[in-house]
Amino acid sequence: MLAAALLGILAAAALVLARALKGPTIFDRLVAANSIGNVAIVFLAVLGFVNGRPDFLDVALAYALLNIIGVFAVLKFFRYGPLGASGEDEEERT
């Protein structure tokens, strides 16, 4: 049963990867990249459960934190420009 779950997770990853390659806008690709990260987290958690290795869950949680920080960094880049920018110029224009 868990092998079927792993195959389902891999199928979901393939669909999300297709969306990342096809996405018409950069934001579609960003959401797909975030979804690939989420699928990888679930895959690591299920794989750890199948193998009886609960330390995989720690790796999955660390990867989840990196995934969130990475998405926020990319969104800030698309909104304000370089990551060192404070964003005050954008607020003054509006």
mmCIF file as gemmi writes it, N, C-alpha and C atoms, coordinates in Angstrom:
data_model
loop_
_atom_site.group_PDB
_atom_site.id
_atom_site.type_symbol
_atom_site.label_atom_id
_atom_site.label_alt_id
_atom_site.label_comp_id
_atom_site.label_asym_id
_atom_site.label_entity_id
_atom_site.label_seq_id
_atom_site.pdbx_PDB_ins_code
_atom_site.Cartn_x
_atom_site.Cartn_y
_atom_site.Cartn_z
_atom_site.occupancy
_atom_site.B_iso_or_equiv
_atom_site.pdbx_formal_charge
_atom_site.auth_seq_id
_atom_site.auth_asym_id
_atom_site.pdbx_PDB_model_num
ATOM 1 N N . MET Axp A 1 ? 0.81 -1.19 0 1 0 ? 1 A 1
ATOM 2 C CA . MET Axp A 1 ? 0 0 0 1 0 ? 1 A 1
ATOM 3 C C . MET Axp A 1 ? 0.86 1.262 0 1 0 ? 1 A 1
ATOM 4 N N . LEU Axp A 2 ? 1.929 1.249 0.79 1 0 ? 2 A 1
ATOM 5 C CA . LEU Axp A 2 ? 2.796 2.421 0.817 1 0 ? 2 A 1
ATOM 6 C C . LEU Axp A 2 ? 3.586 2.576 -0.476 1 0 ? 2 A 1
ATOM 7 N N . ALA Axp A 3 ? 3.86 1.443 -1.142 1 0 ? 3 A 1
ATOM 8 C CA . ALA Axp A 3 ? 4.526 1.534 -2.443 1 0 ? 3 A 1
ATOM 9 C C . ALA Axp A 3 ? 3.62 2.247 -3.435 1 0 ? 3 A 1
ATOM 10 N N . ALA Axp A 4 ? 2.322 2.009 -3.346 1 0 ? 4 A 1
ATOM 11 C CA . ALA Axp A 4 ? 1.374 2.719 -4.213 1 0 ? 4 A 1
ATOM 12 C C . ALA Axp A 4 ? 1.368 4.211 -3.89 1 0 ? 4 A 1
ATOM 13 N N . ALA Axp A 5 ? 1.496 4.545 -2.611 1 0 ? 5 A 1
ATOM 14 C CA . ALA Axp A 5 ? 1.568 5.954 -2.227 1 0 ? 5 A 1
ATOM 15 C C . ALA Axp A 5 ? 2.814 6.617 -2.804 1 0 ? 5 A 1
ATOM 16 N N . LEU Axp A 6 ? 3.945 5.915 -2.74 1 0 ? 6 A 1
ATOM 17 C CA . LEU Axp A 6 ? 5.17 6.462 -3.311 1 0 ? 6 A 1
ATOM 18 C C . LEU Axp A 6 ? 5.045 6.648 -4.821 1 0 ? 6 A 1
ATOM 19 N N . LEU Axp A 7 ? 4.41 5.701 -5.489 1 0 ? 7 A 1
ATOM 20 C CA . LEU Axp A 7 ? 4.206 5.849 -6.932 1 0 ? 7 A 1
ATOM 21 C C . LEU Axp A 7 ? 3.266 7.016 -7.241 1 0 ? 7 A 1
ATOM 22 N N . GLY Axp A 8 ? 2.25 7.212 -6.421 1 0 ? 8 A 1
ATOM 23 C CA . GLY Axp A 8 ? 1.36 8.347 -6.597 1 0 ? 8 A 1
ATOM 24 C C . GLY Axp A 8 ? 2.074 9.674 -6.401 1 0 ? 8 A 1
ATOM 25 N N . ILE Axp A 9 ? 2.957 9.707 -5.421 1 0 ? 9 A 1
ATOM 26 C CA . ILE Axp A 9 ? 3.736 10.927 -5.175 1 0 ? 9 A 1
ATOM 27 C C . ILE Axp A 9 ? 4.662 11.207 -6.363 1 0 ? 9 A 1
ATOM 28 N N . LEU Axp A 10 ? 5.275 10.175 -6.905 1 0 ? 10 A 1
ATOM 29 C CA . LEU Axp A 10 ? 6.134 10.367 -8.073 1 0 ? 10 A 1
ATOM 30 C C . LEU Axp A 10 ? 5.328 10.811 -9.297 1 0 ? 10 A 1
ATOM 31 N N . ALA Axp A 11 ? 4.106 10.296 -9.445 1 0 ? 11 A 1
ATOM 32 C CA . ALA Axp A 11 ? 3.245 10.738 -10.547 1 0 ? 11 A 1
ATOM 33 C C . ALA Axp A 11 ? 2.878 12.211 -10.37 1 0 ? 11 A 1
ATOM 34 N N . ALA Axp A 12 ? 2.588 12.622 -9.146 1 0 ? 12 A 1
ATOM 35 C CA . ALA Axp A 12 ? 2.287 14.026 -8.877 1 0 ? 12 A 1
ATOM 36 C C . ALA Axp A 12 ? 3.494 14.905 -9.189 1 0 ? 12 A 1
ATOM 37 N N . ALA Axp A 13 ? 4.679 14.422 -8.853 1 0 ? 13 A 1
ATOM 38 C CA . ALA Axp A 13 ? 5.892 15.183 -9.156 1 0 ? 13 A 1
ATOM 39 C C . ALA Axp A 13 ? 6.073 15.345 -10.653 1 0 ? 13 A 1
ATOM 40 N N . ALA Axp A 14 ? 5.765 14.307 -11.417 1 0 ? 14 A 1
ATOM 41 C CA . ALA Axp A 14 ? 5.884 14.399 -12.87 1 0 ? 14 A 1
ATOM 42 C C . ALA Axp A 14 ? 4.902 15.416 -13.435 1 0 ? 14 A 1
ATOM 43 N N . LEU Axp A 15 ? 3.677 15.441 -12.912 1 0 ? 15 A 1
ATOM 44 C CA . LEU Axp A 15 ? 2.691 16.409 -13.38 1 0 ? 15 A 1
ATOM 45 C C . LEU Axp A 15 ? 3.09 17.843 -13.032 1 0 ? 15 A 1
ATOM 46 N N . VAL Axp A 16 ? 3.613 18.026 -11.848 1 0 ? 16 A 1
ATOM 47 C CA . VAL Axp A 16 ? 4.046 19.364 -11.437 1 0 ? 16 A 1
ATOM 48 C C . VAL Axp A 16 ? 5.259 19.809 -12.257 1 0 ? 16 A 1
ATOM 49 N N . LEU Axp A 17 ? 6.145 18.888 -12.558 1 0 ? 17 A 1
ATOM 50 C CA . LEU Axp A 17 ? 7.301 19.218 -13.389 1 0 ? 17 A 1
ATOM 51 C C . LEU Axp A 17 ? 6.858 19.627 -14.794 1 0 ? 17 A 1
ATOM 52 N N . ALA Axp A 18 ? 5.849 18.951 -15.319 1 0 ? 18 A 1
ATOM 53 C CA . ALA Axp A 18 ? 5.313 19.339 -16.627 1 0 ? 18 A 1
ATOM 54 C C . ALA Axp A 18 ? 4.725 20.743 -16.562 1 0 ? 18 A 1
ATOM 55 N N . ARG Axp A 19 ? 4.062 21.065 -15.463 1 0 ? 19 A 1
ATOM 56 C CA . ARG Axp A 19 ? 3.507 22.411 -15.301 1 0 ? 19 A 1
ATOM 57 C C . ARG Axp A 19 ? 4.613 23.449 -15.196 1 0 ? 19 A 1
ATOM 58 N N . ALA Axp A 20 ? 5.701 23.097 -14.535 1 0 ? 20 A 1
ATOM 59 C CA . ALA Axp A 20 ? 6.816 24.033 -14.403 1 0 ? 20 A 1
ATOM 60 C C . ALA Axp A 20 ? 7.449 24.321 -15.761 1 0 ? 20 A 1
ATOM 61 N N . LEU Axp A 21 ? 7.524 23.323 -16.606 1 0 ? 21 A 1
ATOM 62 C CA . LEU Axp A 21 ? 8.117 23.526 -17.927 1 0 ? 21 A 1
ATOM 63 C C . LEU Axp A 21 ? 7.18 24.259 -18.873 1 0 ? 21 A 1
ATOM 64 N N . LYS Axp A 22 ? 5.865 24.068 -18.709 1 0 ? 22 A 1
ATOM 65 C CA . LYS Axp A 22 ? 4.893 24.638 -19.626 1 0 ? 22 A 1
ATOM 66 C C . LYS Axp A 22 ? 4.39 26.008 -19.195 1 0 ? 22 A 1
ATOM 67 N N . GLY Axp A 23 ? 4.439 26.311 -17.914 1 0 ? 23 A 1
ATOM 68 C CA . GLY Axp A 23 ? 3.831 27.505 -17.341 1 0 ? 23 A 1
ATOM 69 C C . GLY Axp A 23 ? 3.991 28.758 -18.18 1 0 ? 23 A 1
ATOM 70 N N . PRO Axp A 24 ? 2.899 29.434 -18.507 1 0 ? 24 A 1
ATOM 71 C CA . PRO Axp A 24 ? 3.002 30.615 -19.365 1 0 ? 24 A 1
ATOM 72 C C . PRO Axp A 24 ? 3.631 31.816 -18.658 1 0 ? 24 A 1
ATOM 73 N N . THR Axp A 25 ? 3.468 31.922 -17.356 1 0 ? 25 A 1
ATOM 74 C CA . THR Axp A 25 ? 4.068 33.053 -16.639 1 0 ? 25 A 1
ATOM 75 C C . THR Axp A 25 ? 5.091 32.542 -15.633 1 0 ? 25 A 1
ATOM 76 N N . ILE Axp A 26 ? 5.891 33.473 -15.168 1 0 ? 26 A 1
ATOM 77 C CA . ILE Axp A 26 ? 6.922 33.118 -14.201 1 0 ? 26 A 1
ATOM 78 C C . ILE Axp A 26 ? 6.296 32.714 -12.866 1 0 ? 26 A 1
ATOM 79 N N . PHE Axp A 27 ? 5.135 33.265 -12.556 1 0 ? 27 A 1
ATOM 80 C CA . PHE Axp A 27 ? 4.492 32.924 -11.295 1 0 ? 27 A 1
ATOM 81 C C . PHE Axp A 27 ? 3.927 31.508 -11.326 1 0 ? 27 A 1
ATOM 82 N N . ASP Axp A 28 ? 3.476 31.053 -12.499 1 0 ? 28 A 1
ATOM 83 C CA . ASP Axp A 28 ? 3.066 29.658 -12.628 1 0 ? 28 A 1
ATOM 84 C C . ASP Axp A 28 ? 4.247 28.731 -12.385 1 0 ? 28 A 1
ATOM 85 N N . ARG Axp A 29 ? 5.396 29.113 -12.896 1 0 ? 29 A 1
ATOM 86 C CA . ARG Axp A 29 ? 6.596 28.298 -12.691 1 0 ? 29 A 1
ATOM 87 C C . ARG Axp A 29 ? 7.044 28.328 -11.235 1 0 ? 29 A 1
ATOM 88 N N . LEU Axp A 30 ? 6.864 29.464 -10.584 1 0 ? 30 A 1
ATOM 89 C CA . LEU Axp A 30 ? 7.23 29.569 -9.171 1 0 ? 30 A 1
ATOM 90 C C . LEU Axp A 30 ? 6.326 28.699 -8.306 1 0 ? 30 A 1
ATOM 91 N N . VAL Axp A 31 ? 5.042 28.709 -8.58 1 0 ? 31 A 1
ATOM 92 C CA . VAL Axp A 31 ? 4.118 27.856 -7.833 1 0 ? 31 A 1
ATOM 93 C C . VAL Axp A 31 ? 4.44 26.387 -8.086 1 0 ? 31 A 1
ATOM 94 N N . ALA Axp A 32 ? 4.793 26.054 -9.334 1 0 ? 32 A 1
ATOM 95 C CA . ALA Axp A 32 ? 5.161 24.672 -9.644 1 0 ? 32 A 1
ATOM 96 C C . ALA Axp A 32 ? 6.446 24.273 -8.921 1 0 ? 32 A 1
ATOM 97 N N . ALA Axp A 33 ? 7.407 25.182 -8.85 1 0 ? 33 A 1
ATOM 98 C CA . ALA Axp A 33 ? 8.649 24.875 -8.129 1 0 ? 33 A 1
ATOM 99 C C . ALA Axp A 33 ? 8.376 24.664 -6.643 1 0 ? 33 A 1
ATOM 100 N N . ASN Axp A 34 ? 7.497 25.477 -6.076 1 0 ? 34 A 1
ATOM 101 C CA . ASN Axp A 34 ? 7.118 25.294 -4.676 1 0 ? 34 A 1
ATOM 102 C C . ASN Axp A 34 ? 6.4 23.956 -4.494 1 0 ? 34 A 1
ATOM 103 N N . SER Axp A 35 ? 5.562 23.597 -5.449 1 0 ? 35 A 1
ATOM 104 C CA . SER Axp A 35 ? 4.854 22.317 -5.362 1 0 ? 35 A 1
ATOM 105 C C . SER Axp A 35 ? 5.815 21.139 -5.481 1 0 ? 35 A 1
ATOM 106 N N . ILE Axp A 36 ? 6.838 21.281 -6.299 1 0 ? 36 A 1
ATOM 107 C CA . ILE Axp A 36 ? 7.854 20.222 -6.402 1 0 ? 36 A 1
ATOM 108 C C . ILE Axp A 36 ? 8.551 20.05 -5.054 1 0 ? 36 A 1
ATOM 109 N N . GLY Axp A 37 ? 8.83 21.165 -4.389 1 0 ? 37 A 1
ATOM 110 C CA . GLY Axp A 37 ? 9.416 21.087 -3.056 1 0 ? 37 A 1
ATOM 111 C C . GLY Axp A 37 ? 8.495 20.4 -2.061 1 0 ? 37 A 1
ATOM 112 N N . ASN Axp A 38 ? 7.205 20.704 -2.143 1 0 ? 38 A 1
ATOM 113 C CA . ASN Axp A 38 ? 6.243 20.065 -1.239 1 0 ? 38 A 1
ATOM 114 C C . ASN Axp A 38 ? 6.127 18.573 -1.522 1 0 ? 38 A 1
ATOM 115 N N . VAL Axp A 39 ? 6.152 18.202 -2.78 1 0 ? 39 A 1
ATOM 116 C CA . VAL Axp A 39 ? 6.099 16.782 -3.134 1 0 ? 39 A 1
ATOM 117 C C . VAL Axp A 39 ? 7.349 16.068 -2.623 1 0 ? 39 A 1
ATOM 118 N N . ALA Axp A 40 ? 8.491 16.73 -2.714 1 0 ? 40 A 1
ATOM 119 C CA . ALA Axp A 40 ? 9.725 16.129 -2.203 1 0 ? 40 A 1
ATOM 120 C C . ALA Axp A 40 ? 9.663 15.939 -0.689 1 0 ? 40 A 1
ATOM 121 N N . ILE Axp A 41 ? 9.047 16.877 0.006 1 0 ? 41 A 1
ATOM 122 C CA . ILE Axp A 41 ? 8.902 16.764 1.46 1 0 ? 41 A 1
ATOM 123 C C . ILE Axp A 41 ? 8.026 15.568 1.816 1 0 ? 41 A 1
ATOM 124 N N . VAL Axp A 42 ? 6.903 15.445 1.134 1 0 ? 42 A 1
ATOM 125 C CA . VAL Axp A 42 ? 6.008 14.314 1.398 1 0 ? 42 A 1
ATOM 126 C C . VAL Axp A 42 ? 6.689 12.997 1.035 1 0 ? 42 A 1
ATOM 127 N N . PHE Axp A 43 ? 7.432 12.99 -0.069 1 0 ? 43 A 1
ATOM 128 C CA . PHE Axp A 43 ? 8.151 11.79 -0.483 1 0 ? 43 A 1
ATOM 129 C C . PHE Axp A 43 ? 9.166 11.368 0.575 1 0 ? 43 A 1
ATOM 130 N N . LEU Axp A 44 ? 9.91 12.33 1.116 1 0 ? 44 A 1
ATOM 131 C CA . LEU Axp A 44 ? 10.885 12.006 2.158 1 0 ? 44 A 1
ATOM 132 C C . LEU Axp A 44 ? 10.202 11.466 3.41 1 0 ? 44 A 1
ATOM 133 N N . ALA Axp A 45 ? 9.066 12.057 3.782 1 0 ? 45 A 1
ATOM 134 C CA . ALA Axp A 45 ? 8.367 11.596 4.973 1 0 ? 45 A 1
ATOM 135 C C . ALA Axp A 45 ? 7.837 10.174 4.79 1 0 ? 45 A 1
ATOM 136 N N . VAL Axp A 46 ? 7.243 9.889 3.636 1 0 ? 46 A 1
ATOM 137 C CA . VAL Axp A 46 ? 6.709 8.545 3.383 1 0 ? 46 A 1
ATOM 138 C C . VAL Axp A 46 ? 7.845 7.536 3.251 1 0 ? 46 A 1
ATOM 139 N N . LEU Axp A 47 ? 8.923 7.928 2.594 1 0 ? 47 A 1
ATOM 140 C CA . LEU Axp A 47 ? 10.065 7.033 2.451 1 0 ? 47 A 1
ATOM 141 C C . LEU Axp A 47 ? 10.673 6.698 3.811 1 0 ? 47 A 1
ATOM 142 N N . GLY Axp A 48 ? 10.756 7.672 4.684 1 0 ? 48 A 1
ATOM 143 C CA . GLY Axp A 48 ? 11.242 7.415 6.036 1 0 ? 48 A 1
ATOM 144 C C . GLY Axp A 48 ? 10.332 6.482 6.799 1 0 ? 48 A 1
ATOM 145 N N . PHE Axp A 49 ? 9.012 6.62 6.598 1 0 ? 49 A 1
ATOM 146 C CA . PHE Axp A 49 ? 8.073 5.728 7.264 1 0 ? 49 A 1
ATOM 147 C C . PHE Axp A 49 ? 8.188 4.312 6.732 1 0 ? 49 A 1
ATOM 148 N N . VAL Axp A 50 ? 8.353 4.174 5.417 1 0 ? 50 A 1
ATOM 149 C CA . VAL Axp A 50 ? 8.473 2.845 4.803 1 0 ? 50 A 1
ATOM 150 C C . VAL Axp A 50 ? 9.731 2.137 5.296 1 0 ? 50 A 1
ATOM 151 N N . ASN Axp A 51 ? 10.832 2.853 5.377 1 0 ? 51 A 1
ATOM 152 C CA . ASN Axp A 51 ? 12.103 2.254 5.775 1 0 ? 51 A 1
ATOM 153 C C . ASN Axp A 51 ? 12.284 2.185 7.291 1 0 ? 51 A 1
ATOM 154 N N . GLY Axp A 52 ? 11.351 2.764 8.037 1 0 ? 52 A 1
ATOM 155 C CA . GLY Axp A 52 ? 11.493 2.747 9.492 1 0 ? 52 A 1
ATOM 156 C C . GLY Axp A 52 ? 12.58 3.676 9.989 1 0 ? 52 A 1
ATOM 157 N N . ARG Axp A 53 ? 12.826 4.749 9.261 1 0 ? 53 A 1
ATOM 158 C CA . ARG Axp A 53 ? 13.863 5.717 9.63 1 0 ? 53 A 1
ATOM 159 C C . ARG Axp A 53 ? 13.213 7.068 9.93 1 0 ? 53 A 1
ATOM 160 N N . PRO Axp A 54 ? 12.882 7.34 11.178 1 0 ? 54 A 1
ATOM 161 C CA . PRO Axp A 54 ? 12.204 8.601 11.491 1 0 ? 54 A 1
ATOM 162 C C . PRO Axp A 54 ? 13.084 9.833 11.31 1 0 ? 54 A 1
ATOM 163 N N . ASP Axp A 55 ? 14.396 9.651 11.156 1 0 ? 55 A 1
ATOM 164 C CA . ASP Axp A 55 ? 15.257 10.807 10.945 1 0 ? 55 A 1
ATOM 165 C C . ASP Axp A 55 ? 15.041 11.426 9.567 1 0 ? 55 A 1
ATOM 166 N N . PHE Axp A 56 ? 14.399 10.726 8.651 1 0 ? 56 A 1
ATOM 167 C CA . PHE Axp A 56 ? 14.053 11.322 7.36 1 0 ? 56 A 1
ATOM 168 C C . PHE Axp A 56 ? 13.059 12.458 7.553 1 0 ? 56 A 1
ATOM 169 N N . LEU Axp A 57 ? 12.242 12.372 8.582 1 0 ? 57 A 1
ATOM 170 C CA . LEU Axp A 57 ? 11.277 13.429 8.854 1 0 ? 57 A 1
ATOM 171 C C . LEU Axp A 57 ? 11.985 14.722 9.251 1 0 ? 57 A 1
ATOM 172 N N . ASP Axp A 58 ? 13.09 14.608 9.959 1 0 ? 58 A 1
ATOM 173 C CA . ASP Axp A 58 ? 13.878 15.792 10.288 1 0 ? 58 A 1
ATOM 174 C C . ASP Axp A 58 ? 14.425 16.454 9.032 1 0 ? 58 A 1
ATOM 175 N N . VAL Axp A 59 ? 14.903 15.646 8.12 1 0 ? 59 A 1
ATOM 176 C CA . VAL Axp A 59 ? 15.405 16.178 6.848 1 0 ? 59 A 1
ATOM 177 C C . VAL Axp A 59 ? 14.267 16.835 6.071 1 0 ? 59 A 1
ATOM 178 N N . ALA Axp A 60 ? 13.088 16.222 6.083 1 0 ? 60 A 1
ATOM 179 C CA . ALA Axp A 60 ? 11.933 16.785 5.381 1 0 ? 60 A 1
ATOM 180 C C . ALA Axp A 60 ? 11.529 18.127 5.983 1 0 ? 60 A 1
ATOM 181 N N . LEU Axp A 61 ? 11.57 18.241 7.295 1 0 ? 61 A 1
ATOM 182 C CA . LEU Axp A 61 ? 11.218 19.506 7.937 1 0 ? 61 A 1
ATOM 183 C C . LEU Axp A 61 ? 12.243 20.599 7.622 1 0 ? 61 A 1
ATOM 184 N N . ALA Axp A 62 ? 13.508 20.254 7.619 1 0 ? 62 A 1
ATOM 185 C CA . ALA Axp A 62 ? 14.542 21.227 7.264 1 0 ? 62 A 1
ATOM 186 C C . ALA Axp A 62 ? 14.373 21.68 5.815 1 0 ? 62 A 1
ATOM 187 N N . TYR Axp A 63 ? 14.059 20.748 4.935 1 0 ? 63 A 1
ATOM 188 C CA . TYR Axp A 63 ? 13.841 21.095 3.534 1 0 ? 63 A 1
ATOM 189 C C . TYR Axp A 63 ? 12.599 21.97 3.383 1 0 ? 63 A 1
ATOM 190 N N . ALA Axp A 64 ? 11.583 21.741 4.2 1 0 ? 64 A 1
ATOM 191 C CA . ALA Axp A 64 ? 10.373 22.574 4.151 1 0 ? 64 A 1
ATOM 192 C C . ALA Axp A 64 ? 10.705 24.021 4.523 1 0 ? 64 A 1
ATOM 193 N N . LEU Axp A 65 ? 11.526 24.203 5.544 1 0 ? 65 A 1
ATOM 194 C CA . LEU Axp A 65 ? 11.925 25.557 5.932 1 0 ? 65 A 1
ATOM 195 C C . LEU Axp A 65 ? 12.723 26.235 4.829 1 0 ? 65 A 1
ATOM 196 N N . LEU Axp A 66 ? 13.63 25.512 4.205 1 0 ? 66 A 1
ATOM 197 C CA . LEU Axp A 66 ? 14.392 26.083 3.089 1 0 ? 66 A 1
ATOM 198 C C . LEU Axp A 66 ? 13.491 26.404 1.904 1 0 ? 66 A 1
ATOM 199 N N . ASN Axp A 67 ? 12.493 25.587 1.672 1 0 ? 67 A 1
ATOM 200 C CA . ASN Axp A 67 ? 11.557 25.809 0.58 1 0 ? 67 A 1
ATOM 201 C C . ASN Axp A 67 ? 10.781 27.107 0.805 1 0 ? 67 A 1
ATOM 202 N N . ILE Axp A 68 ? 10.314 27.337 2.021 1 0 ? 68 A 1
ATOM 203 C CA . ILE Axp A 68 ? 9.556 28.556 2.327 1 0 ? 68 A 1
ATOM 204 C C . ILE Axp A 68 ? 10.446 29.793 2.167 1 0 ? 68 A 1
ATOM 205 N N . ILE Axp A 69 ? 11.646 29.734 2.704 1 0 ? 69 A 1
ATOM 206 C CA . ILE Axp A 69 ? 12.556 30.88 2.606 1 0 ? 69 A 1
ATOM 207 C C . ILE Axp A 69 ? 12.908 31.165 1.15 1 0 ? 69 A 1
ATOM 208 N N . GLY Axp A 70 ? 13.125 30.125 0.366 1 0 ? 70 A 1
ATOM 209 C CA . GLY Axp A 70 ? 13.443 30.309 -1.045 1 0 ? 70 A 1
ATOM 210 C C . GLY Axp A 70 ? 12.312 30.941 -1.826 1 0 ? 70 A 1
ATOM 211 N N . VAL Axp A 71 ? 11.086 30.533 -1.555 1 0 ? 71 A 1
ATOM 212 C CA . VAL Axp A 71 ? 9.941 31.111 -2.264 1 0 ? 71 A 1
ATOM 213 C C . VAL Axp A 71 ? 9.786 32.578 -1.897 1 0 ? 71 A 1
ATOM 214 N N . PHE Axp A 72 ? 9.937 32.918 -0.63 1 0 ? 72 A 1
ATOM 215 C CA . PHE Axp A 72 ? 9.83 34.325 -0.243 1 0 ? 72 A 1
ATOM 216 C C . PHE Axp A 72 ? 10.943 35.159 -0.877 1 0 ? 72 A 1
ATOM 217 N N . ALA Axp A 73 ? 12.135 34.603 -0.979 1 0 ? 73 A 1
ATOM 218 C CA . ALA Axp A 73 ? 13.238 35.338 -1.592 1 0 ? 73 A 1
ATOM 219 C C . ALA Axp A 73 ? 12.963 35.587 -3.075 1 0 ? 73 A 1
ATOM 220 N N . VAL Axp A 74 ? 12.439 34.6 -3.774 1 0 ? 74 A 1
ATOM 221 C CA . VAL Axp A 74 ? 12.146 34.776 -5.194 1 0 ? 74 A 1
ATOM 222 C C . VAL Axp A 74 ? 11.003 35.771 -5.388 1 0 ? 74 A 1
ATOM 223 N N . LEU Axp A 75 ? 9.988 35.693 -4.543 1 0 ? 75 A 1
ATOM 224 C CA . LEU Axp A 75 ? 8.885 36.656 -4.647 1 0 ? 75 A 1
ATOM 225 C C . LEU Axp A 75 ? 9.359 38.078 -4.377 1 0 ? 75 A 1
ATOM 226 N N . LYS Axp A 76 ? 10.249 38.254 -3.408 1 0 ? 76 A 1
ATOM 227 C CA . LYS Axp A 76 ? 10.8 39.577 -3.134 1 0 ? 76 A 1
ATOM 228 C C . LYS Axp A 76 ? 11.619 40.058 -4.323 1 0 ? 76 A 1
ATOM 229 N N . PHE Axp A 77 ? 12.348 39.169 -4.956 1 0 ? 77 A 1
ATOM 230 C CA . PHE Axp A 77 ? 13.135 39.55 -6.123 1 0 ? 77 A 1
ATOM 231 C C . PHE Axp A 77 ? 12.241 40.036 -7.256 1 0 ? 77 A 1
ATOM 232 N N . PHE Axp A 78 ? 11.141 39.328 -7.507 1 0 ? 78 A 1
ATOM 233 C CA . PHE Axp A 78 ? 10.249 39.742 -8.588 1 0 ? 78 A 1
ATOM 234 C C . PHE Axp A 78 ? 9.479 41.012 -8.248 1 0 ? 78 A 1
ATOM 235 N N . ARG Axp A 79 ? 9.255 41.271 -6.985 1 0 ? 79 A 1
ATOM 236 C CA . ARG Axp A 79 ? 8.506 42.461 -6.592 1 0 ? 79 A 1
ATOM 237 C C . ARG Axp A 79 ? 9.387 43.704 -6.524 1 0 ? 79 A 1
ATOM 238 N N . TYR Axp A 80 ? 10.57 43.587 -5.905 1 0 ? 80 A 1
ATOM 239 C CA . TYR Axp A 80 ? 11.398 44.753 -5.637 1 0 ? 80 A 1
ATOM 240 C C . TYR Axp A 80 ? 12.715 44.798 -6.384 1 0 ? 80 A 1
ATOM 241 N N . GLY Axp A 81 ? 13.096 43.759 -7.071 1 0 ? 81 A 1
ATOM 242 C CA . GLY Axp A 81 ? 14.382 43.746 -7.757 1 0 ? 81 A 1
ATOM 243 C C . GLY Axp A 81 ? 15.4 42.939 -6.981 1 0 ? 81 A 1
ATOM 244 N N . PRO Axp A 82 ? 16.646 43.389 -6.965 1 0 ? 82 A 1
ATOM 245 C CA . PRO Axp A 82 ? 17.7 42.631 -6.287 1 0 ? 82 A 1
ATOM 246 C C . PRO Axp A 82 ? 17.374 42.409 -4.81 1 0 ? 82 A 1
ATOM 247 N N . LEU Axp A 83 ? 17.899 41.329 -4.267 1 0 ? 83 A 1
ATOM 248 C CA . LEU Axp A 83 ? 17.569 40.955 -2.899 1 0 ? 83 A 1
ATOM 249 C C . LEU Axp A 83 ? 18.106 41.935 -1.868 1 0 ? 83 A 1
ATOM 250 N N . GLY Axp A 84 ? 19.059 42.774 -2.229 1 0 ? 84 A 1
ATOM 251 C CA . GLY Axp A 84 ? 19.578 43.765 -1.298 1 0 ? 84 A 1
ATOM 252 C C . GLY Axp A 84 ? 18.74 45.027 -1.241 1 0 ? 84 A 1
ATOM 253 N N . ALA Axp A 85 ? 17.775 45.175 -2.159 1 0 ? 85 A 1
ATOM 254 C CA . ALA Axp A 85 ? 16.946 46.378 -2.185 1 0 ? 85 A 1
ATOM 255 C C . ALA Axp A 85 ? 15.994 46.383 -0.997 1 0 ? 85 A 1
ATOM 256 N N . SER Axp A 86 ? 15.743 47.58 -0.472 1 0 ? 86 A 1
ATOM 257 C CA . SER Axp A 86 ? 14.878 47.675 0.698 1 0 ? 86 A 1
ATOM 258 C C . SER Axp A 86 ? 13.411 47.704 0.327 1 0 ? 86 A 1
ATOM 259 N N . GLY Axp A 87 ? 13.086 48.106 -0.892 1 0 ? 87 A 1
ATOM 260 C CA . GLY Axp A 87 ? 11.701 48.158 -1.31 1 0 ? 87 A 1
ATOM 261 C C . GLY Axp A 87 ? 11.051 49.503 -1.047 1 0 ? 87 A 1
ATOM 262 N N . GLU Axp A 88 ? 11.807 50.475 -0.496 1 0 ? 88 A 1
ATOM 263 C CA . GLU Axp A 88 ? 11.252 51.783 -0.199 1 0 ? 88 A 1
ATOM 264 C C . GLU Axp A 88 ? 10.928 52.557 -1.472 1 0 ? 88 A 1
ATOM 265 N N . ASP Axp A 89 ? 11.701 52.331 -2.543 1 0 ? 89 A 1
ATOM 266 C CA . ASP Axp A 89 ? 11.432 53.017 -3.796 1 0 ? 89 A 1
ATOM 267 C C . ASP Axp A 89 ? 10.073 52.644 -4.343 1 0 ? 89 A 1
ATOM 268 N N . GLU Axp A 90 ? 9.704 51.388 -4.227 1 0 ? 90 A 1
ATOM 269 C CA . GLU Axp A 90 ? 8.415 50.895 -4.702 1 0 ? 90 A 1
ATOM 270 C C . GLU Axp A 90 ? 7.273 51.53 -3.905 1 0 ? 90 A 1
ATOM 271 N N . GLU Axp A 91 ? 7.462 51.683 -2.592 1 0 ? 91 A 1
ATOM 272 C CA . GLU Axp A 91 ? 6.419 52.245 -1.756 1 0 ? 91 A 1
ATOM 273 C C . GLU Axp A 91 ? 6.23 53.732 -2.034 1 0 ? 91 A 1
ATOM 274 N N . GLU Axp A 92 ? 7.305 54.451 -2.38 1 0 ? 92 A 1
ATOM 275 C CA . GLU Axp A 92 ? 7.201 55.881 -2.674 1 0 ? 92 A 1
ATOM 276 C C . GLU Axp A 92 ? 6.47 56.125 -3.983 1 0 ? 92 A 1
ATOM 277 N N . ARG Axp A 93 ? 6.598 55.208 -4.939 1 0 ? 93 A 1
ATOM 278 C CA . ARG Axp A 93 ? 5.945 55.395 -6.24 1 0 ? 93 A 1
ATOM 279 C C . ARG Axp A 93 ? 4.453 55.177 -6.163 1 0 ? 93 A 1
ATOM 280 N N . THR Axp A 94 ? 3.984 54.396 -5.208 1 0 ? 94 A 1
ATOM 281 C CA . THR Axp A 94 ? 2.542 54.106 -5.162 1 0 ? 94 A 1
ATOM 282 C C . THR Axp A 94 ? 1.786 55.076 -4.301 1 0 ? 94 A 1
